[in-house]
Amino acid sequence: MKRIVLLIAMVLYTYFGNAQWTIINPLPQSNLLMETFFINSNTGYAVGAIGTIIKTTNSGTSWTIQTSGTTNTLTSVYFTDLYTGYIVGLGGTILKTTNGGTNWVAQSSGTVHDLYSLNFLFSNVGYVVGYLGAVIRTTNGGTNWTALSTGTFGELSDVYFTNTNMGYVVGEGGIILKTTNGGNNWSHQTSGTTSNLYSICFTDNYTGYISGDAGMILKTTNAGGSWVFQASGLSQYISSICFTDANTGYAVGYPGTIIKTTDGGENWFSQNSGTTNSFLSISFPTVNTGYIVGSSGIILKTINGGGAFVKEYPLEKTTFALYPNPAKDKINIVNKSDLQKETEVRIYNMQGMLVISKTFQYLNTEEIDVSGLAKGVYMVKIQIEKGYAVEKLLIQ
């Protein structure tokens, strides 16, 4: 989602074992941040409005402002190694550094149209997408950029290549484009939606995810041959999606929305961001360490995959009872309503991993053995057809 908002900049983090994000350091600027990219666990960049570029070399503890040489909004950043990086932005802006951002040099993109996303396969081969169906490619590290024909004039939001030949582009009106020859030719794929699509990522050559308007999440397991809707539980836009492994993924959006899956998107759970700011980009340099940027120059950090699941649910808290709590070896789940539906009980640890799953045809009072769980805090999700409830469980 490419929008300009100018408010106050903040940096936030989460304590280990706690999903609450907390302010730790205000930045000396107030520009919208559009995207973040981390080269490794220590070194990362964020870009945004009015030519903003900031860099950290200590895992986000402190950030320094770099000179971009432009006042155009910068929308996307990508590094191919510790020193070589690229940034794109509005008005056809492309910048390149070969010294870790000490200097940024403007490149000729060949277009004055807004550019929104870039992806590099190797040090020299990269792709950029943007307004009016623009897809441009370099094969020499940005010395030259060549426009590619896509057959569309829709706004393109994101580009992702899974290997040398196979790449994807998403955009407005449910556009999904695919190439199997490095961008020389592009074919339209059936998305099944006319909603705007903003972000795409793949976990392997066949499995990929797309996010977009109205809580949209799509998944493919056959390299885009078909895309299936997933239930995100959201109604607002999801601006960015990423996965840290085949099963664990995150998506962010408005207002202050963070959701996580640990089963390849079958189920998504909300995490507490502690803010209503719009989130535009999420990046995980390691399995547990991630960063989010967005409006008001906000930056969020987690060191434990976002901590526990926190979900606001439509069912009354009095619908179900869980006892004893704390527990040692057994718990009881009691249905205190007249909702006689198939009920699924799932227990997750504080890292978001599913540790127990039980399904009951008609749950009245059921006993669950938890003797195999280590001492600690867990989240119990009770799911029925009409909704779900979440309770915290302490194992002693």
C-alpha positions as CSV (number, residue, x, y, z in Angstrom):
1,M,0.0,0.0,0.0
2,K,1.8,3.2,-1.2
3,R,0.5,6.1,0.8
4,I,2.2,9.2,2.3
5,V,1.7,10.0,6.0
6,L,3.9,12.5,7.9
7,L,3.7,12.1,11.7
8,I,6.1,11.1,14.6
9,A,8.7,8.4,14.2
10,M,8.9,5.6,16.8
11,V,10.9,2.4,17.3
12,L,9.2,-0.4,19.2
13,Y,10.2,-3.9,20.4
14,T,8.6,-6.8,22.3
15,Y,9.9,-8.5,25.4
16,F,10.6,-12.2,25.1
17,G,7.5,-14.1,25.8
18,N,5.2,-11.1,25.4
19,A,3.4,-10.1,22.3
20,Q,3.0,-6.4,23.4
21,W,5.2,-4.0,21.4
22,T,6.7,-1.2,23.3
23,I,8.4,2.1,22.3
24,I,12.2,2.1,22.9
25,N,13.6,5.0,21.0
26,P,12.1,8.0,19.1
27,L,13.8,8.8,15.7
28,P,14.8,12.4,14.7
29,Q,12.4,12.4,11.8
30,S,8.7,12.1,11.1
31,N,8.3,10.5,7.7
32,L,6.2,7.6,6.6
33,L,8.4,4.5,6.2
34,M,7.4,2.4,3.2
35,E,9.7,-0.6,3.4
36,T,12.4,-2.3,5.5
37,F,15.2,-4.7,4.4
38,F,17.7,-6.4,6.6
39,I,20.9,-7.9,5.2
40,N,21.6,-9.8,8.3
41,S,20.6,-9.8,12.0
42,N,22.5,-6.5,12.6
43,T,22.3,-4.4,9.5
44,G,19.1,-3.1,8.0
45,Y,17.6,-0.2,6.1
46,A,14.2,1.5,5.9
47,V,13.0,4.0,3.3
48,G,10.1,6.3,3.0
49,A,8.6,9.8,2.3
50,I,10.6,12.8,1.3
51,G,13.6,10.7,0.3
52,T,14.1,9.2,3.7
53,I,16.7,6.5,4.1
54,I,17.7,5.2,7.6
55,K,20.2,2.5,8.5
56,T,21.0,0.5,11.6
57,T,24.0,-1.7,12.3
58,N,23.0,-2.8,15.8
59,S,19.7,-4.6,15.2
60,G,17.6,-1.5,15.4
61,T,18.8,-0.2,18.7
62,S,19.8,3.0,16.9
63,W,19.3,4.4,13.4
64,T,21.2,6.9,11.3
65,I,19.8,9.1,8.5
66,Q,21.5,8.7,5.1
67,T,21.5,11.3,2.3
68,S,19.4,10.1,-0.6
69,G,19.8,13.2,-2.8
70,T,16.1,13.3,-3.6
71,T,12.8,14.4,-2.0
72,N,10.8,11.8,-3.8
73,T,9.1,9.2,-1.7
74,L,11.1,6.0,-1.7
75,T,9.0,2.9,-1.8
76,S,11.3,-0.2,-1.8
77,V,14.9,-1.2,-0.8
78,Y,16.9,-4.3,-1.6
79,F,20.6,-5.3,-1.0
80,T,22.5,-8.0,-2.9
81,D,25.4,-8.0,-0.4
82,L,26.6,-6.0,2.6
83,Y,27.6,-3.0,0.5
84,T,25.5,-3.1,-2.7
85,G,21.9,-2.0,-2.6
86,Y,19.1,-0.4,-4.6
87,I,16.2,1.8,-3.8
88,V,13.2,2.7,-6.0
89,G,10.6,5.4,-5.6
90,L,8.1,7.8,-7.1
91,G,8.8,9.6,-10.4
92,G,10.9,6.8,-11.8
93,T,13.5,7.0,-9.0
94,I,16.2,4.4,-8.8
95,L,19.2,4.8,-6.4
96,K,22.2,2.5,-6.0
97,T,25.0,2.3,-3.4
98,T,28.2,0.3,-3.5
99,N,29.4,1.3,0.0
100,G,26.6,0.4,2.4
101,G,24.7,3.6,1.9
102,T,27.4,6.1,2.5
103,N,26.7,7.4,-1.0
104,W,23.6,6.8,-3.1
105,V,23.8,7.5,-6.9
106,A,20.8,8.0,-9.1
107,Q,20.3,5.6,-12.0
108,S,18.4,6.2,-15.2
109,S,15.2,4.1,-15.0
110,G,13.9,5.2,-18.4
111,T,10.6,6.1,-16.9
112,V,9.0,9.0,-15.0
113,H,6.3,6.7,-13.6
114,D,6.1,5.7,-10.0
115,L,8.0,2.6,-9.0
116,Y,6.9,0.5,-6.1
117,S,8.9,-2.7,-5.7
118,L,12.2,-4.3,-6.7
119,N,13.7,-7.8,-6.5
120,F,17.2,-9.0,-7.4
121,L,18.1,-12.6,-8.3
122,F,21.9,-12.1,-8.5
123,S,24.2,-9.1,-8.0
124,N,23.5,-8.0,-11.6
125,V,20.0,-9.2,-12.4
126,G,17.1,-7.3,-10.9
127,Y,13.4,-6.3,-11.6
128,V,11.3,-3.3,-10.7
129,V,7.6,-2.8,-11.1
130,G,5.3,0.2,-10.8
131,Y,2.6,2.4,-12.3
132,L,0.9,1.7,-15.7
133,G,2.0,-1.9,-15.8
134,A,5.7,-1.0,-15.7
135,V,8.2,-3.8,-15.4
136,I,11.8,-2.9,-16.0
137,R,14.9,-5.2,-15.8
138,T,18.6,-4.8,-15.4
139,T,21.2,-7.5,-16.2
140,N,24.3,-5.3,-15.4
141,G,23.7,-4.1,-11.9
142,G,21.6,-1.1,-12.9
143,T,23.8,0.4,-15.5
144,N,21.0,-0.1,-17.9
145,W,17.3,-0.7,-17.3
146,T,15.0,-2.1,-20.0
147,A,11.2,-2.0,-20.1
148,L,9.5,-5.3,-20.5
149,S,6.1,-5.9,-22.1
150,T,3.5,-7.2,-19.6
151,G,0.2,-6.7,-21.6
152,T,-1.3,-4.7,-18.7
153,F,-1.6,-1.0,-17.7
154,G,-2.7,-1.7,-14.2
155,E,-0.7,-0.5,-11.2
156,L,1.8,-3.2,-10.1
157,S,2.7,-3.4,-6.5
158,D,5.2,-6.2,-5.9
159,V,7.5,-8.5,-7.7
160,Y,9.0,-11.8,-6.6
161,F,11.3,-14.3,-8.4
162,T,11.6,-17.9,-7.2
163,N,14.5,-18.8,-9.5
164,T,16.3,-17.5,-12.6
165,N,13.4,-17.9,-14.9
166,M,10.3,-18.0,-12.8
167,G,8.8,-14.7,-11.4
168,Y,5.5,-13.2,-10.4
169,V,4.0,-9.7,-10.2
170,V,0.8,-8.6,-8.4
171,G,-1.2,-5.4,-8.6
172,E,-4.5,-3.6,-8.7
173,G,-7.8,-5.3,-9.7
174,G,-6.5,-8.8,-8.8
175,I,-3.7,-8.8,-11.3
176,I,-1.2,-11.7,-11.1
177,L,1.4,-12.0,-13.8
178,K,3.9,-14.9,-14.2
179,T,7.0,-15.4,-16.3
180,T,8.9,-18.6,-16.9
181,N,11.7,-17.1,-19.0
182,G,13.1,-14.3,-16.9
183,G,10.6,-11.7,-17.8
184,N,10.7,-11.9,-21.6
185,N,7.1,-13.0,-21.6
186,W,4.4,-12.6,-19.0
187,S,1.0,-14.5,-18.7
188,H,-2.0,-13.5,-16.7
189,Q,-3.0,-15.9,-13.9
190,T,-6.5,-16.3,-12.5
191,S,-6.6,-14.7,-9.0
192,G,-10.3,-15.2,-8.4
193,T,-10.6,-11.6,-7.1
194,T,-10.8,-8.0,-8.4
195,S,-9.4,-6.7,-5.1
196,N,-6.1,-4.9,-5.2
197,L,-3.1,-7.1,-4.4
198,Y,-0.1,-5.6,-2.6
199,S,2.5,-8.2,-1.6
200,I,3.7,-11.7,-2.7
201,C,6.2,-14.2,-1.4
202,F,7.1,-17.8,-2.0
203,T,8.5,-20.5,0.4
204,D,9.7,-22.7,-2.5
205,N,9.3,-22.9,-6.2
206,Y,5.7,-24.1,-5.9
207,T,4.2,-22.6,-2.7
208,G,3.4,-18.9,-2.5
209,Y,1.2,-16.3,-0.8
210,I,-0.4,-13.0,-1.8
211,S,-2.0,-10.4,0.4
212,G,-4.3,-7.5,-0.6
213,D,-7.5,-5.5,0.1
214,A,-10.3,-6.6,2.5
215,G,-8.1,-9.0,4.4
216,M,-7.2,-10.9,1.2
217,I,-4.7,-13.8,1.5
218,L,-4.3,-16.2,-1.5
219,K,-2.1,-19.3,-1.5
220,T,-0.8,-21.5,-4.3
221,T,0.9,-24.9,-4.1
222,N,1.4,-25.4,-7.8
223,A,3.5,-22.4,-8.8
224,G,0.4,-20.2,-9.5
225,G,-1.6,-22.8,-11.5
226,S,-4.4,-22.0,-9.0
227,W,-4.8,-19.6,-6.1
228,V,-7.0,-20.5,-3.1
229,F,-8.5,-18.0,-0.6
230,Q,-7.4,-18.3,3.0
231,A,-9.3,-17.0,6.0
232,S,-7.2,-14.2,7.5
233,G,-9.9,-13.1,9.9
234,L,-9.4,-9.5,8.7
235,S,-11.5,-7.0,6.7
236,Q,-9.0,-4.3,6.2
237,Y,-6.1,-4.3,3.7
238,I,-3.0,-6.5,4.3
239,S,-0.1,-4.6,2.8
240,S,2.8,-7.0,3.3
241,I,3.3,-10.8,3.8
242,C,6.4,-12.9,4.4
243,F,7.3,-16.4,5.6
244,T,10.3,-17.5,7.6
245,D,9.9,-21.2,6.7
246,A,7.4,-23.5,5.0
247,N,4.8,-23.1,7.8
248,T,5.5,-19.9,9.6
249,G,4.3,-16.6,8.1
250,Y,3.4,-13.1,9.0
251,A,1.2,-10.4,7.5
252,V,0.6,-6.8,8.4
253,G,-1.7,-3.9,7.5
254,Y,-4.2,-1.4,9.0
255,P,-4.9,-0.5,11.7
256,G,-1.8,-1.8,13.6
257,T,-2.6,-5.3,12.3
258,I,-0.2,-8.2,12.7
259,I,-1.3,-11.8,12.0
260,K,0.8,-15.0,12.2
261,T,0.4,-18.5,10.9
262,T,2.3,-21.6,12.0
263,D,0.5,-24.1,9.7
264,G,1.1,-22.7,6.2
265,G,-1.9,-20.3,6.4
266,E,-4.6,-22.8,7.4
267,N,-5.1,-20.6,10.5
268,W,-4.1,-17.0,11.2
269,F,-3.9,-15.5,14.7
270,S,-3.7,-11.8,15.7
271,Q,-0.7,-10.4,17.6
272,N,-0.9,-7.3,19.7
273,S,1.1,-4.4,18.1
274,G,0.2,-1.8,20.7
275,T,-0.6,0.8,18.0
276,T,-3.2,1.7,15.4
277,N,-0.6,2.9,12.9
278,S,-0.8,1.6,9.4
279,F,1.9,-1.1,8.7
280,L,3.4,-1.2,5.2
281,S,6.2,-3.7,5.3
282,I,7.5,-6.7,7.3
283,S,10.9,-8.4,7.1
284,F,12.5,-11.2,9.1
285,P,16.3,-11.5,8.8
286,T,16.2,-14.5,11.1
287,V,13.5,-17.0,12.1
288,N,12.6,-15.1,15.3
289,T,13.8,-11.6,14.7
290,G,11.5,-9.4,12.6
291,Y,10.8,-5.7,11.8
292,I,7.7,-3.8,10.7
293,V,7.6,-0.2,9.3
294,G,4.7,2.1,8.5
295,S,3.0,5.4,9.1
296,S,4.4,8.0,11.5
297,G,7.8,6.6,10.7
298,I,7.0,3.7,13.0
299,I,9.4,0.7,13.4
300,L,8.5,-2.4,15.3
301,K,10.8,-5.2,16.3
302,T,10.4,-8.7,17.7
303,I,13.0,-11.1,18.9
304,N,10.7,-14.1,19.5
305,G,8.5,-14.3,16.5
306,G,6.0,-11.9,17.9
307,G,5.5,-13.8,21.2
308,A,2.2,-15.3,22.0
309,F,-1.0,-15.3,20.0
310,V,-3.4,-12.6,21.1
311,K,-6.8,-12.8,19.4
312,E,-10.0,-10.8,19.9
313,Y,-12.8,-13.1,19.4
314,P,-16.5,-12.7,18.6
315,L,-17.8,-15.2,21.3
316,E,-18.5,-14.2,24.8
317,K,-15.9,-15.2,27.4
318,T,-18.6,-17.0,29.3
319,T,-19.3,-19.3,26.4
320,F,-16.6,-21.8,27.5
321,A,-14.9,-22.5,30.8
322,L,-11.4,-24.0,31.3
323,Y,-10.3,-25.5,34.6
324,P,-8.2,-26.1,36.5
325,N,-6.0,-23.2,35.6
326,P,-3.1,-23.4,36.5
327,A,-3.0,-27.1,35.7
328,K,-0.6,-30.0,36.0
329,D,-1.7,-33.0,34.0
330,K,-5.3,-32.5,32.9
331,I,-7.7,-29.7,31.9
332,N,-11.4,-29.6,31.4
333,I,-13.2,-27.7,28.7
334,V,-16.8,-26.9,29.4
335,N,-19.4,-25.6,26.9
336,K,-21.7,-23.3,28.9
337,S,-23.9,-22.4,25.9
338,D,-26.4,-24.1,23.6
339,L,-23.9,-24.0,20.7
340,Q,-23.9,-27.8,19.8
341,K,-21.4,-27.8,17.0
342,E,-18.2,-29.6,16.2
343,T,-15.6,-28.0,18.4
344,E,-11.8,-28.0,17.8
345,V,-9.5,-27.3,20.7
346,R,-5.9,-26.3,19.9
347,I,-3.1,-25.5,22.3
348,Y,-0.1,-23.3,21.3
349,N,3.1,-22.6,23.1
350,M,4.5,-19.1,23.4
351,Q,6.4,-19.4,20.2
352,G,3.2,-20.0,18.3
353,M,3.7,-23.8,17.8
354,L,0.7,-26.1,17.8
355,V,1.4,-28.7,20.6
356,I,-2.1,-30.2,21.1
357,S,-5.1,-30.5,18.8
358,K,-8.4,-32.2,19.6
359,T,-11.7,-32.3,17.8
360,F,-15.0,-33.1,19.5
361,Q,-18.3,-33.7,17.6
362,Y,-20.4,-32.1,20.4
363,L,-18.4,-30.6,23.2
364,N,-20.2,-30.5,26.6
365,T,-17.4,-31.3,29.1
366,E,-14.2,-32.8,27.8
367,E,-11.0,-33.7,29.6
368,I,-7.7,-33.1,27.8
369,D,-4.4,-34.7,28.9
370,V,-1.7,-32.0,29.2
371,S,0.8,-34.0,31.2
372,G,3.3,-34.0,28.2
373,L,3.6,-30.2,28.2
374,A,6.5,-28.4,29.8
375,K,5.9,-25.9,32.5
376,G,5.0,-22.5,31.2
377,V,2.3,-20.4,29.5
378,Y,0.1,-21.6,26.6
379,M,-2.7,-20.3,24.5
380,V,-5.9,-22.4,24.1
381,K,-8.0,-21.7,21.1
382,I,-11.5,-23.2,21.1
383,Q,-13.0,-23.0,17.6
384,I,-16.6,-23.7,16.5
385,E,-18.5,-22.9,13.4
386,K,-19.8,-19.5,14.6
387,G,-16.6,-18.2,16.1
388,Y,-13.8,-18.9,18.6
389,A,-12.4,-18.1,22.0
390,V,-8.9,-17.9,23.3
391,E,-7.8,-18.5,26.9
392,K,-4.4,-18.4,28.5
393,L,-3.3,-21.6,30.3
394,L,-0.6,-21.9,32.9
395,I,1.1,-25.4,33.2
396,Q,2.8,-25.8,36.6
